[in-house]
Amino acid sequence: MGKKRSYQEKFKEEIAGLIDGIDLSDLQKRFIKARWLDQVLWLDKRANQCRKHHYALRMLTIIGGIIVPALVGINSSDGQIRVALGWTAFGLSQVVAISAALEELFQYGKHYTQYRNTAEAMKIEGWHFLQLSGPYRRLEKHTQAFTDFSSRVEELIRKDVEGYISEVQHDQEKGREQTEFLSQNPTQNPTQNPTQNPGMAESQLNEQLQQAAIR
């Protein structure tokens, strides 16, 4: 039994066949495959990767955030069990804090949305061109629409790149503001969500463990 092909492989083969069937020169077809089709496949792949990372980290944060208080709240008369539960809760709290920090750092959810939106916009533009519909509906041949299509594809790519750069600059500025705030207010915390601050999560867990040990 042969290896099952992925959606991307099927999509690439189908679209490449459609491109080969339209009335363009071989050079123009190569341009479309090398620029438009390659970008669509890359954006699609990146969107799927960011979605998987985002869901995985969010699930760890949410599930771990629910389990940790439950473990700390267990009141056992057996000292060994209390110690085991304490270390389990501590380790799980670190996983929660790390997953939340990684999501905050890499912004997988935000990048997933950006990549997916651009990929779908590129696909829509490609289908309009192949079917001579939408902005190309008044044209009779693909050779007449090729220049406009190329320009519109480059505009979509330019907007995606500018959007990414703008987000990076915004995140850097936000990071600098938080750093300045903490340096000027060392006793204050800019966020009240322990899953977004590893230090706060660990401090709160240690307090809960101490209270549980006293009981």
C-alpha positions as CSV (number, residue, x, y, z in Angstrom):
1,M,0.0,0.0,0.0
2,G,1.4,3.4,-1.0
3,K,1.9,6.2,1.4
4,K,-1.1,8.4,1.8
5,R,-0.5,11.8,0.3
6,S,-1.1,15.0,2.3
7,Y,-3.6,17.7,1.5
8,Q,-0.8,20.0,0.4
9,E,0.5,17.4,-2.1
10,K,-2.9,16.9,-3.6
11,F,-3.6,20.6,-3.7
12,K,-0.2,21.3,-5.4
13,E,-0.8,18.6,-8.0
14,E,-4.3,19.8,-8.8
15,I,-3.5,23.5,-9.0
16,A,-0.3,22.8,-11.1
17,G,-2.5,20.8,-13.5
18,L,-4.9,23.7,-13.8
19,I,-2.1,26.2,-14.4
20,D,-0.7,24.0,-17.1
21,G,-4.0,24.0,-18.9
22,I,-4.5,27.8,-19.2
23,D,-3.4,29.9,-22.2
24,L,-0.1,31.3,-20.8
25,S,3.4,30.9,-22.0
26,D,5.6,28.3,-20.2
27,L,7.6,31.1,-18.6
28,Q,4.4,32.7,-17.2
29,K,3.2,29.4,-15.8
30,R,6.6,28.9,-14.1
31,F,6.2,32.4,-12.6
32,I,2.8,31.5,-11.2
33,K,4.0,28.2,-9.7
34,A,7.2,29.7,-8.3
35,R,5.6,32.7,-6.8
36,W,1.8,32.4,-6.2
37,L,1.6,28.6,-5.7
38,D,4.8,28.4,-3.6
39,Q,3.6,31.2,-1.3
40,V,0.1,29.6,-0.9
41,L,1.7,26.3,0.2
42,W,4.2,28.0,2.5
43,L,1.5,30.1,4.2
44,D,-0.8,27.1,4.5
45,K,2.0,25.1,6.1
46,R,3.0,27.9,8.5
47,A,-0.7,28.4,9.5
48,N,-1.1,24.7,10.4
49,Q,2.1,24.7,12.4
50,C,1.2,27.8,14.4
51,R,-2.3,26.4,15.0
52,K,-0.9,23.1,16.4
53,H,1.6,24.9,18.7
54,H,-1.1,27.4,19.8
55,Y,-3.6,24.7,20.7
56,A,-1.0,22.5,22.4
57,L,0.3,25.3,24.6
58,R,-3.2,26.6,25.5
59,M,-4.3,23.1,26.4
60,L,-1.3,22.6,28.7
61,T,-2.0,26.0,30.3
62,I,-5.7,25.5,30.8
63,I,-5.6,21.8,31.9
64,G,-2.6,22.3,34.2
65,G,-4.1,25.5,35.7
66,I,-7.1,23.4,36.7
67,I,-5.2,20.4,38.0
68,V,-2.6,22.3,40.2
69,P,-5.1,23.8,42.6
70,A,-6.9,20.5,42.9
71,L,-3.6,18.7,43.8
72,V,-2.7,21.4,46.3
73,G,-6.2,21.2,47.9
74,I,-5.9,17.5,48.6
75,N,-5.5,17.1,52.4
76,S,-3.9,13.7,53.1
77,S,-2.9,12.4,56.5
78,D,0.0,10.5,54.9
79,G,3.1,12.6,54.8
80,Q,4.7,10.8,51.9
81,I,1.5,11.3,49.8
82,R,1.5,15.1,50.7
83,V,5.1,15.4,49.6
84,A,4.4,13.5,46.4
85,L,1.4,15.7,45.6
86,G,3.4,18.8,46.4
87,W,6.2,17.9,44.0
88,T,3.7,16.9,41.4
89,A,1.8,20.2,41.7
90,F,5.1,22.1,41.7
91,G,6.3,20.3,38.5
92,L,3.0,20.8,36.8
93,S,2.9,24.5,37.7
94,Q,6.3,24.9,36.0
95,V,4.8,23.3,32.8
96,V,1.9,25.7,33.0
97,A,4.1,28.7,33.5
98,I,6.5,27.7,30.7
99,S,3.7,26.9,28.2
100,A,2.0,30.3,29.0
101,A,5.4,32.1,28.6
102,L,6.1,30.4,25.3
103,E,2.7,31.3,23.9
104,E,3.2,34.9,25.0
105,L,6.7,35.0,23.5
106,F,6.0,33.4,20.1
107,Q,2.4,34.5,19.7
108,Y,1.4,31.4,17.8
109,G,-2.3,32.3,18.0
110,K,-1.8,35.7,16.4
111,H,0.5,34.4,13.7
112,Y,-1.9,31.5,12.9
113,T,-4.6,34.1,12.2
114,Q,-2.3,36.2,10.1
115,Y,-1.0,33.3,8.0
116,R,-4.4,31.8,7.5
117,N,-6.0,35.1,6.4
118,T,-3.2,35.7,3.9
119,A,-3.3,32.1,2.6
120,E,-7.0,32.3,2.0
121,A,-6.8,35.7,0.3
122,M,-4.1,34.3,-2.0
123,K,-6.3,31.2,-2.8
124,I,-9.3,33.4,-3.6
125,E,-7.2,35.6,-5.9
126,G,-5.8,32.5,-7.6
127,W,-9.3,31.0,-8.2
128,H,-10.6,34.3,-9.6
129,F,-7.6,34.4,-12.0
130,L,-8.0,30.7,-13.1
131,Q,-11.7,31.1,-13.7
132,L,-11.5,34.7,-15.0
133,S,-14.1,35.8,-12.5
134,G,-14.2,38.6,-9.9
135,P,-11.8,41.4,-10.9
136,Y,-10.9,39.5,-14.1
137,R,-14.4,38.8,-15.3
138,R,-14.3,41.3,-18.2
139,L,-11.2,39.7,-19.7
140,E,-11.4,36.9,-22.2
141,K,-7.9,35.4,-21.9
142,H,-5.5,34.6,-19.0
143,T,-2.7,36.3,-20.9
144,Q,-4.7,39.6,-20.5
145,A,-5.1,39.1,-16.8
146,F,-1.6,37.9,-16.0
147,T,-0.1,41.3,-15.3
148,D,-2.9,42.4,-13.0
149,F,-2.8,39.0,-11.2
150,S,0.9,39.3,-10.6
151,S,0.5,42.8,-9.2
152,R,-2.3,41.8,-6.9
153,V,-0.4,38.8,-5.6
154,E,2.6,40.9,-4.8
155,E,0.4,43.4,-3.0
156,L,-1.0,40.7,-0.8
157,I,2.5,39.4,0.0
158,R,3.7,43.0,0.8
159,K,0.7,43.6,3.2
160,D,1.5,40.3,4.9
161,V,5.1,41.2,5.4
162,E,4.3,44.7,6.6
163,G,1.8,43.3,9.0
164,Y,4.3,40.9,10.4
165,I,7.0,43.6,10.9
166,S,4.4,45.9,12.5
167,E,3.5,43.2,15.0
168,V,7.1,42.4,15.8
169,Q,7.8,46.1,16.5
170,H,4.6,46.4,18.6
171,D,5.7,43.3,20.7
172,Q,9.2,44.8,21.2
173,E,7.8,48.1,22.3
174,K,5.4,46.3,24.7
175,G,8.3,44.4,26.1
176,R,10.3,47.5,26.7
177,E,7.4,49.2,28.4
178,Q,7.0,46.2,30.7
179,T,10.7,46.1,31.5
180,E,10.7,49.8,32.3
181,F,7.6,49.4,34.5
182,L,9.2,46.5,36.5
183,S,12.5,48.4,36.9
184,Q,10.6,51.4,38.3
185,N,8.1,49.4,40.3
186,P,10.0,46.2,41.5
187,T,7.3,45.4,44.0
188,Q,4.4,45.5,41.5
189,N,3.3,43.0,39.0
190,P,2.0,44.1,35.6
191,T,-0.3,41.1,35.3
192,Q,-2.5,39.3,37.7
193,N,-2.7,36.1,35.8
194,P,-0.2,33.6,37.3
195,T,-0.2,31.5,34.1
196,Q,1.4,34.5,32.3
197,N,4.0,35.1,34.9
198,P,6.2,32.1,36.0
199,G,7.5,33.8,39.1
200,M,4.1,34.7,40.3
201,A,2.8,31.2,39.6
202,E,5.7,29.6,41.6
203,S,5.3,32.0,44.5
204,Q,1.6,31.3,44.8
205,L,2.1,27.6,44.6
206,N,4.8,27.7,47.3
207,E,2.4,29.6,49.6
208,Q,-0.3,27.0,48.9
209,L,2.1,24.1,49.7
210,Q,3.2,25.7,52.9
211,Q,-0.4,26.1,54.0
212,A,-1.2,22.5,53.1
213,A,1.8,21.3,55.1
214,I,0.7,23.3,58.2
215,R,-2.7,21.6,58.0
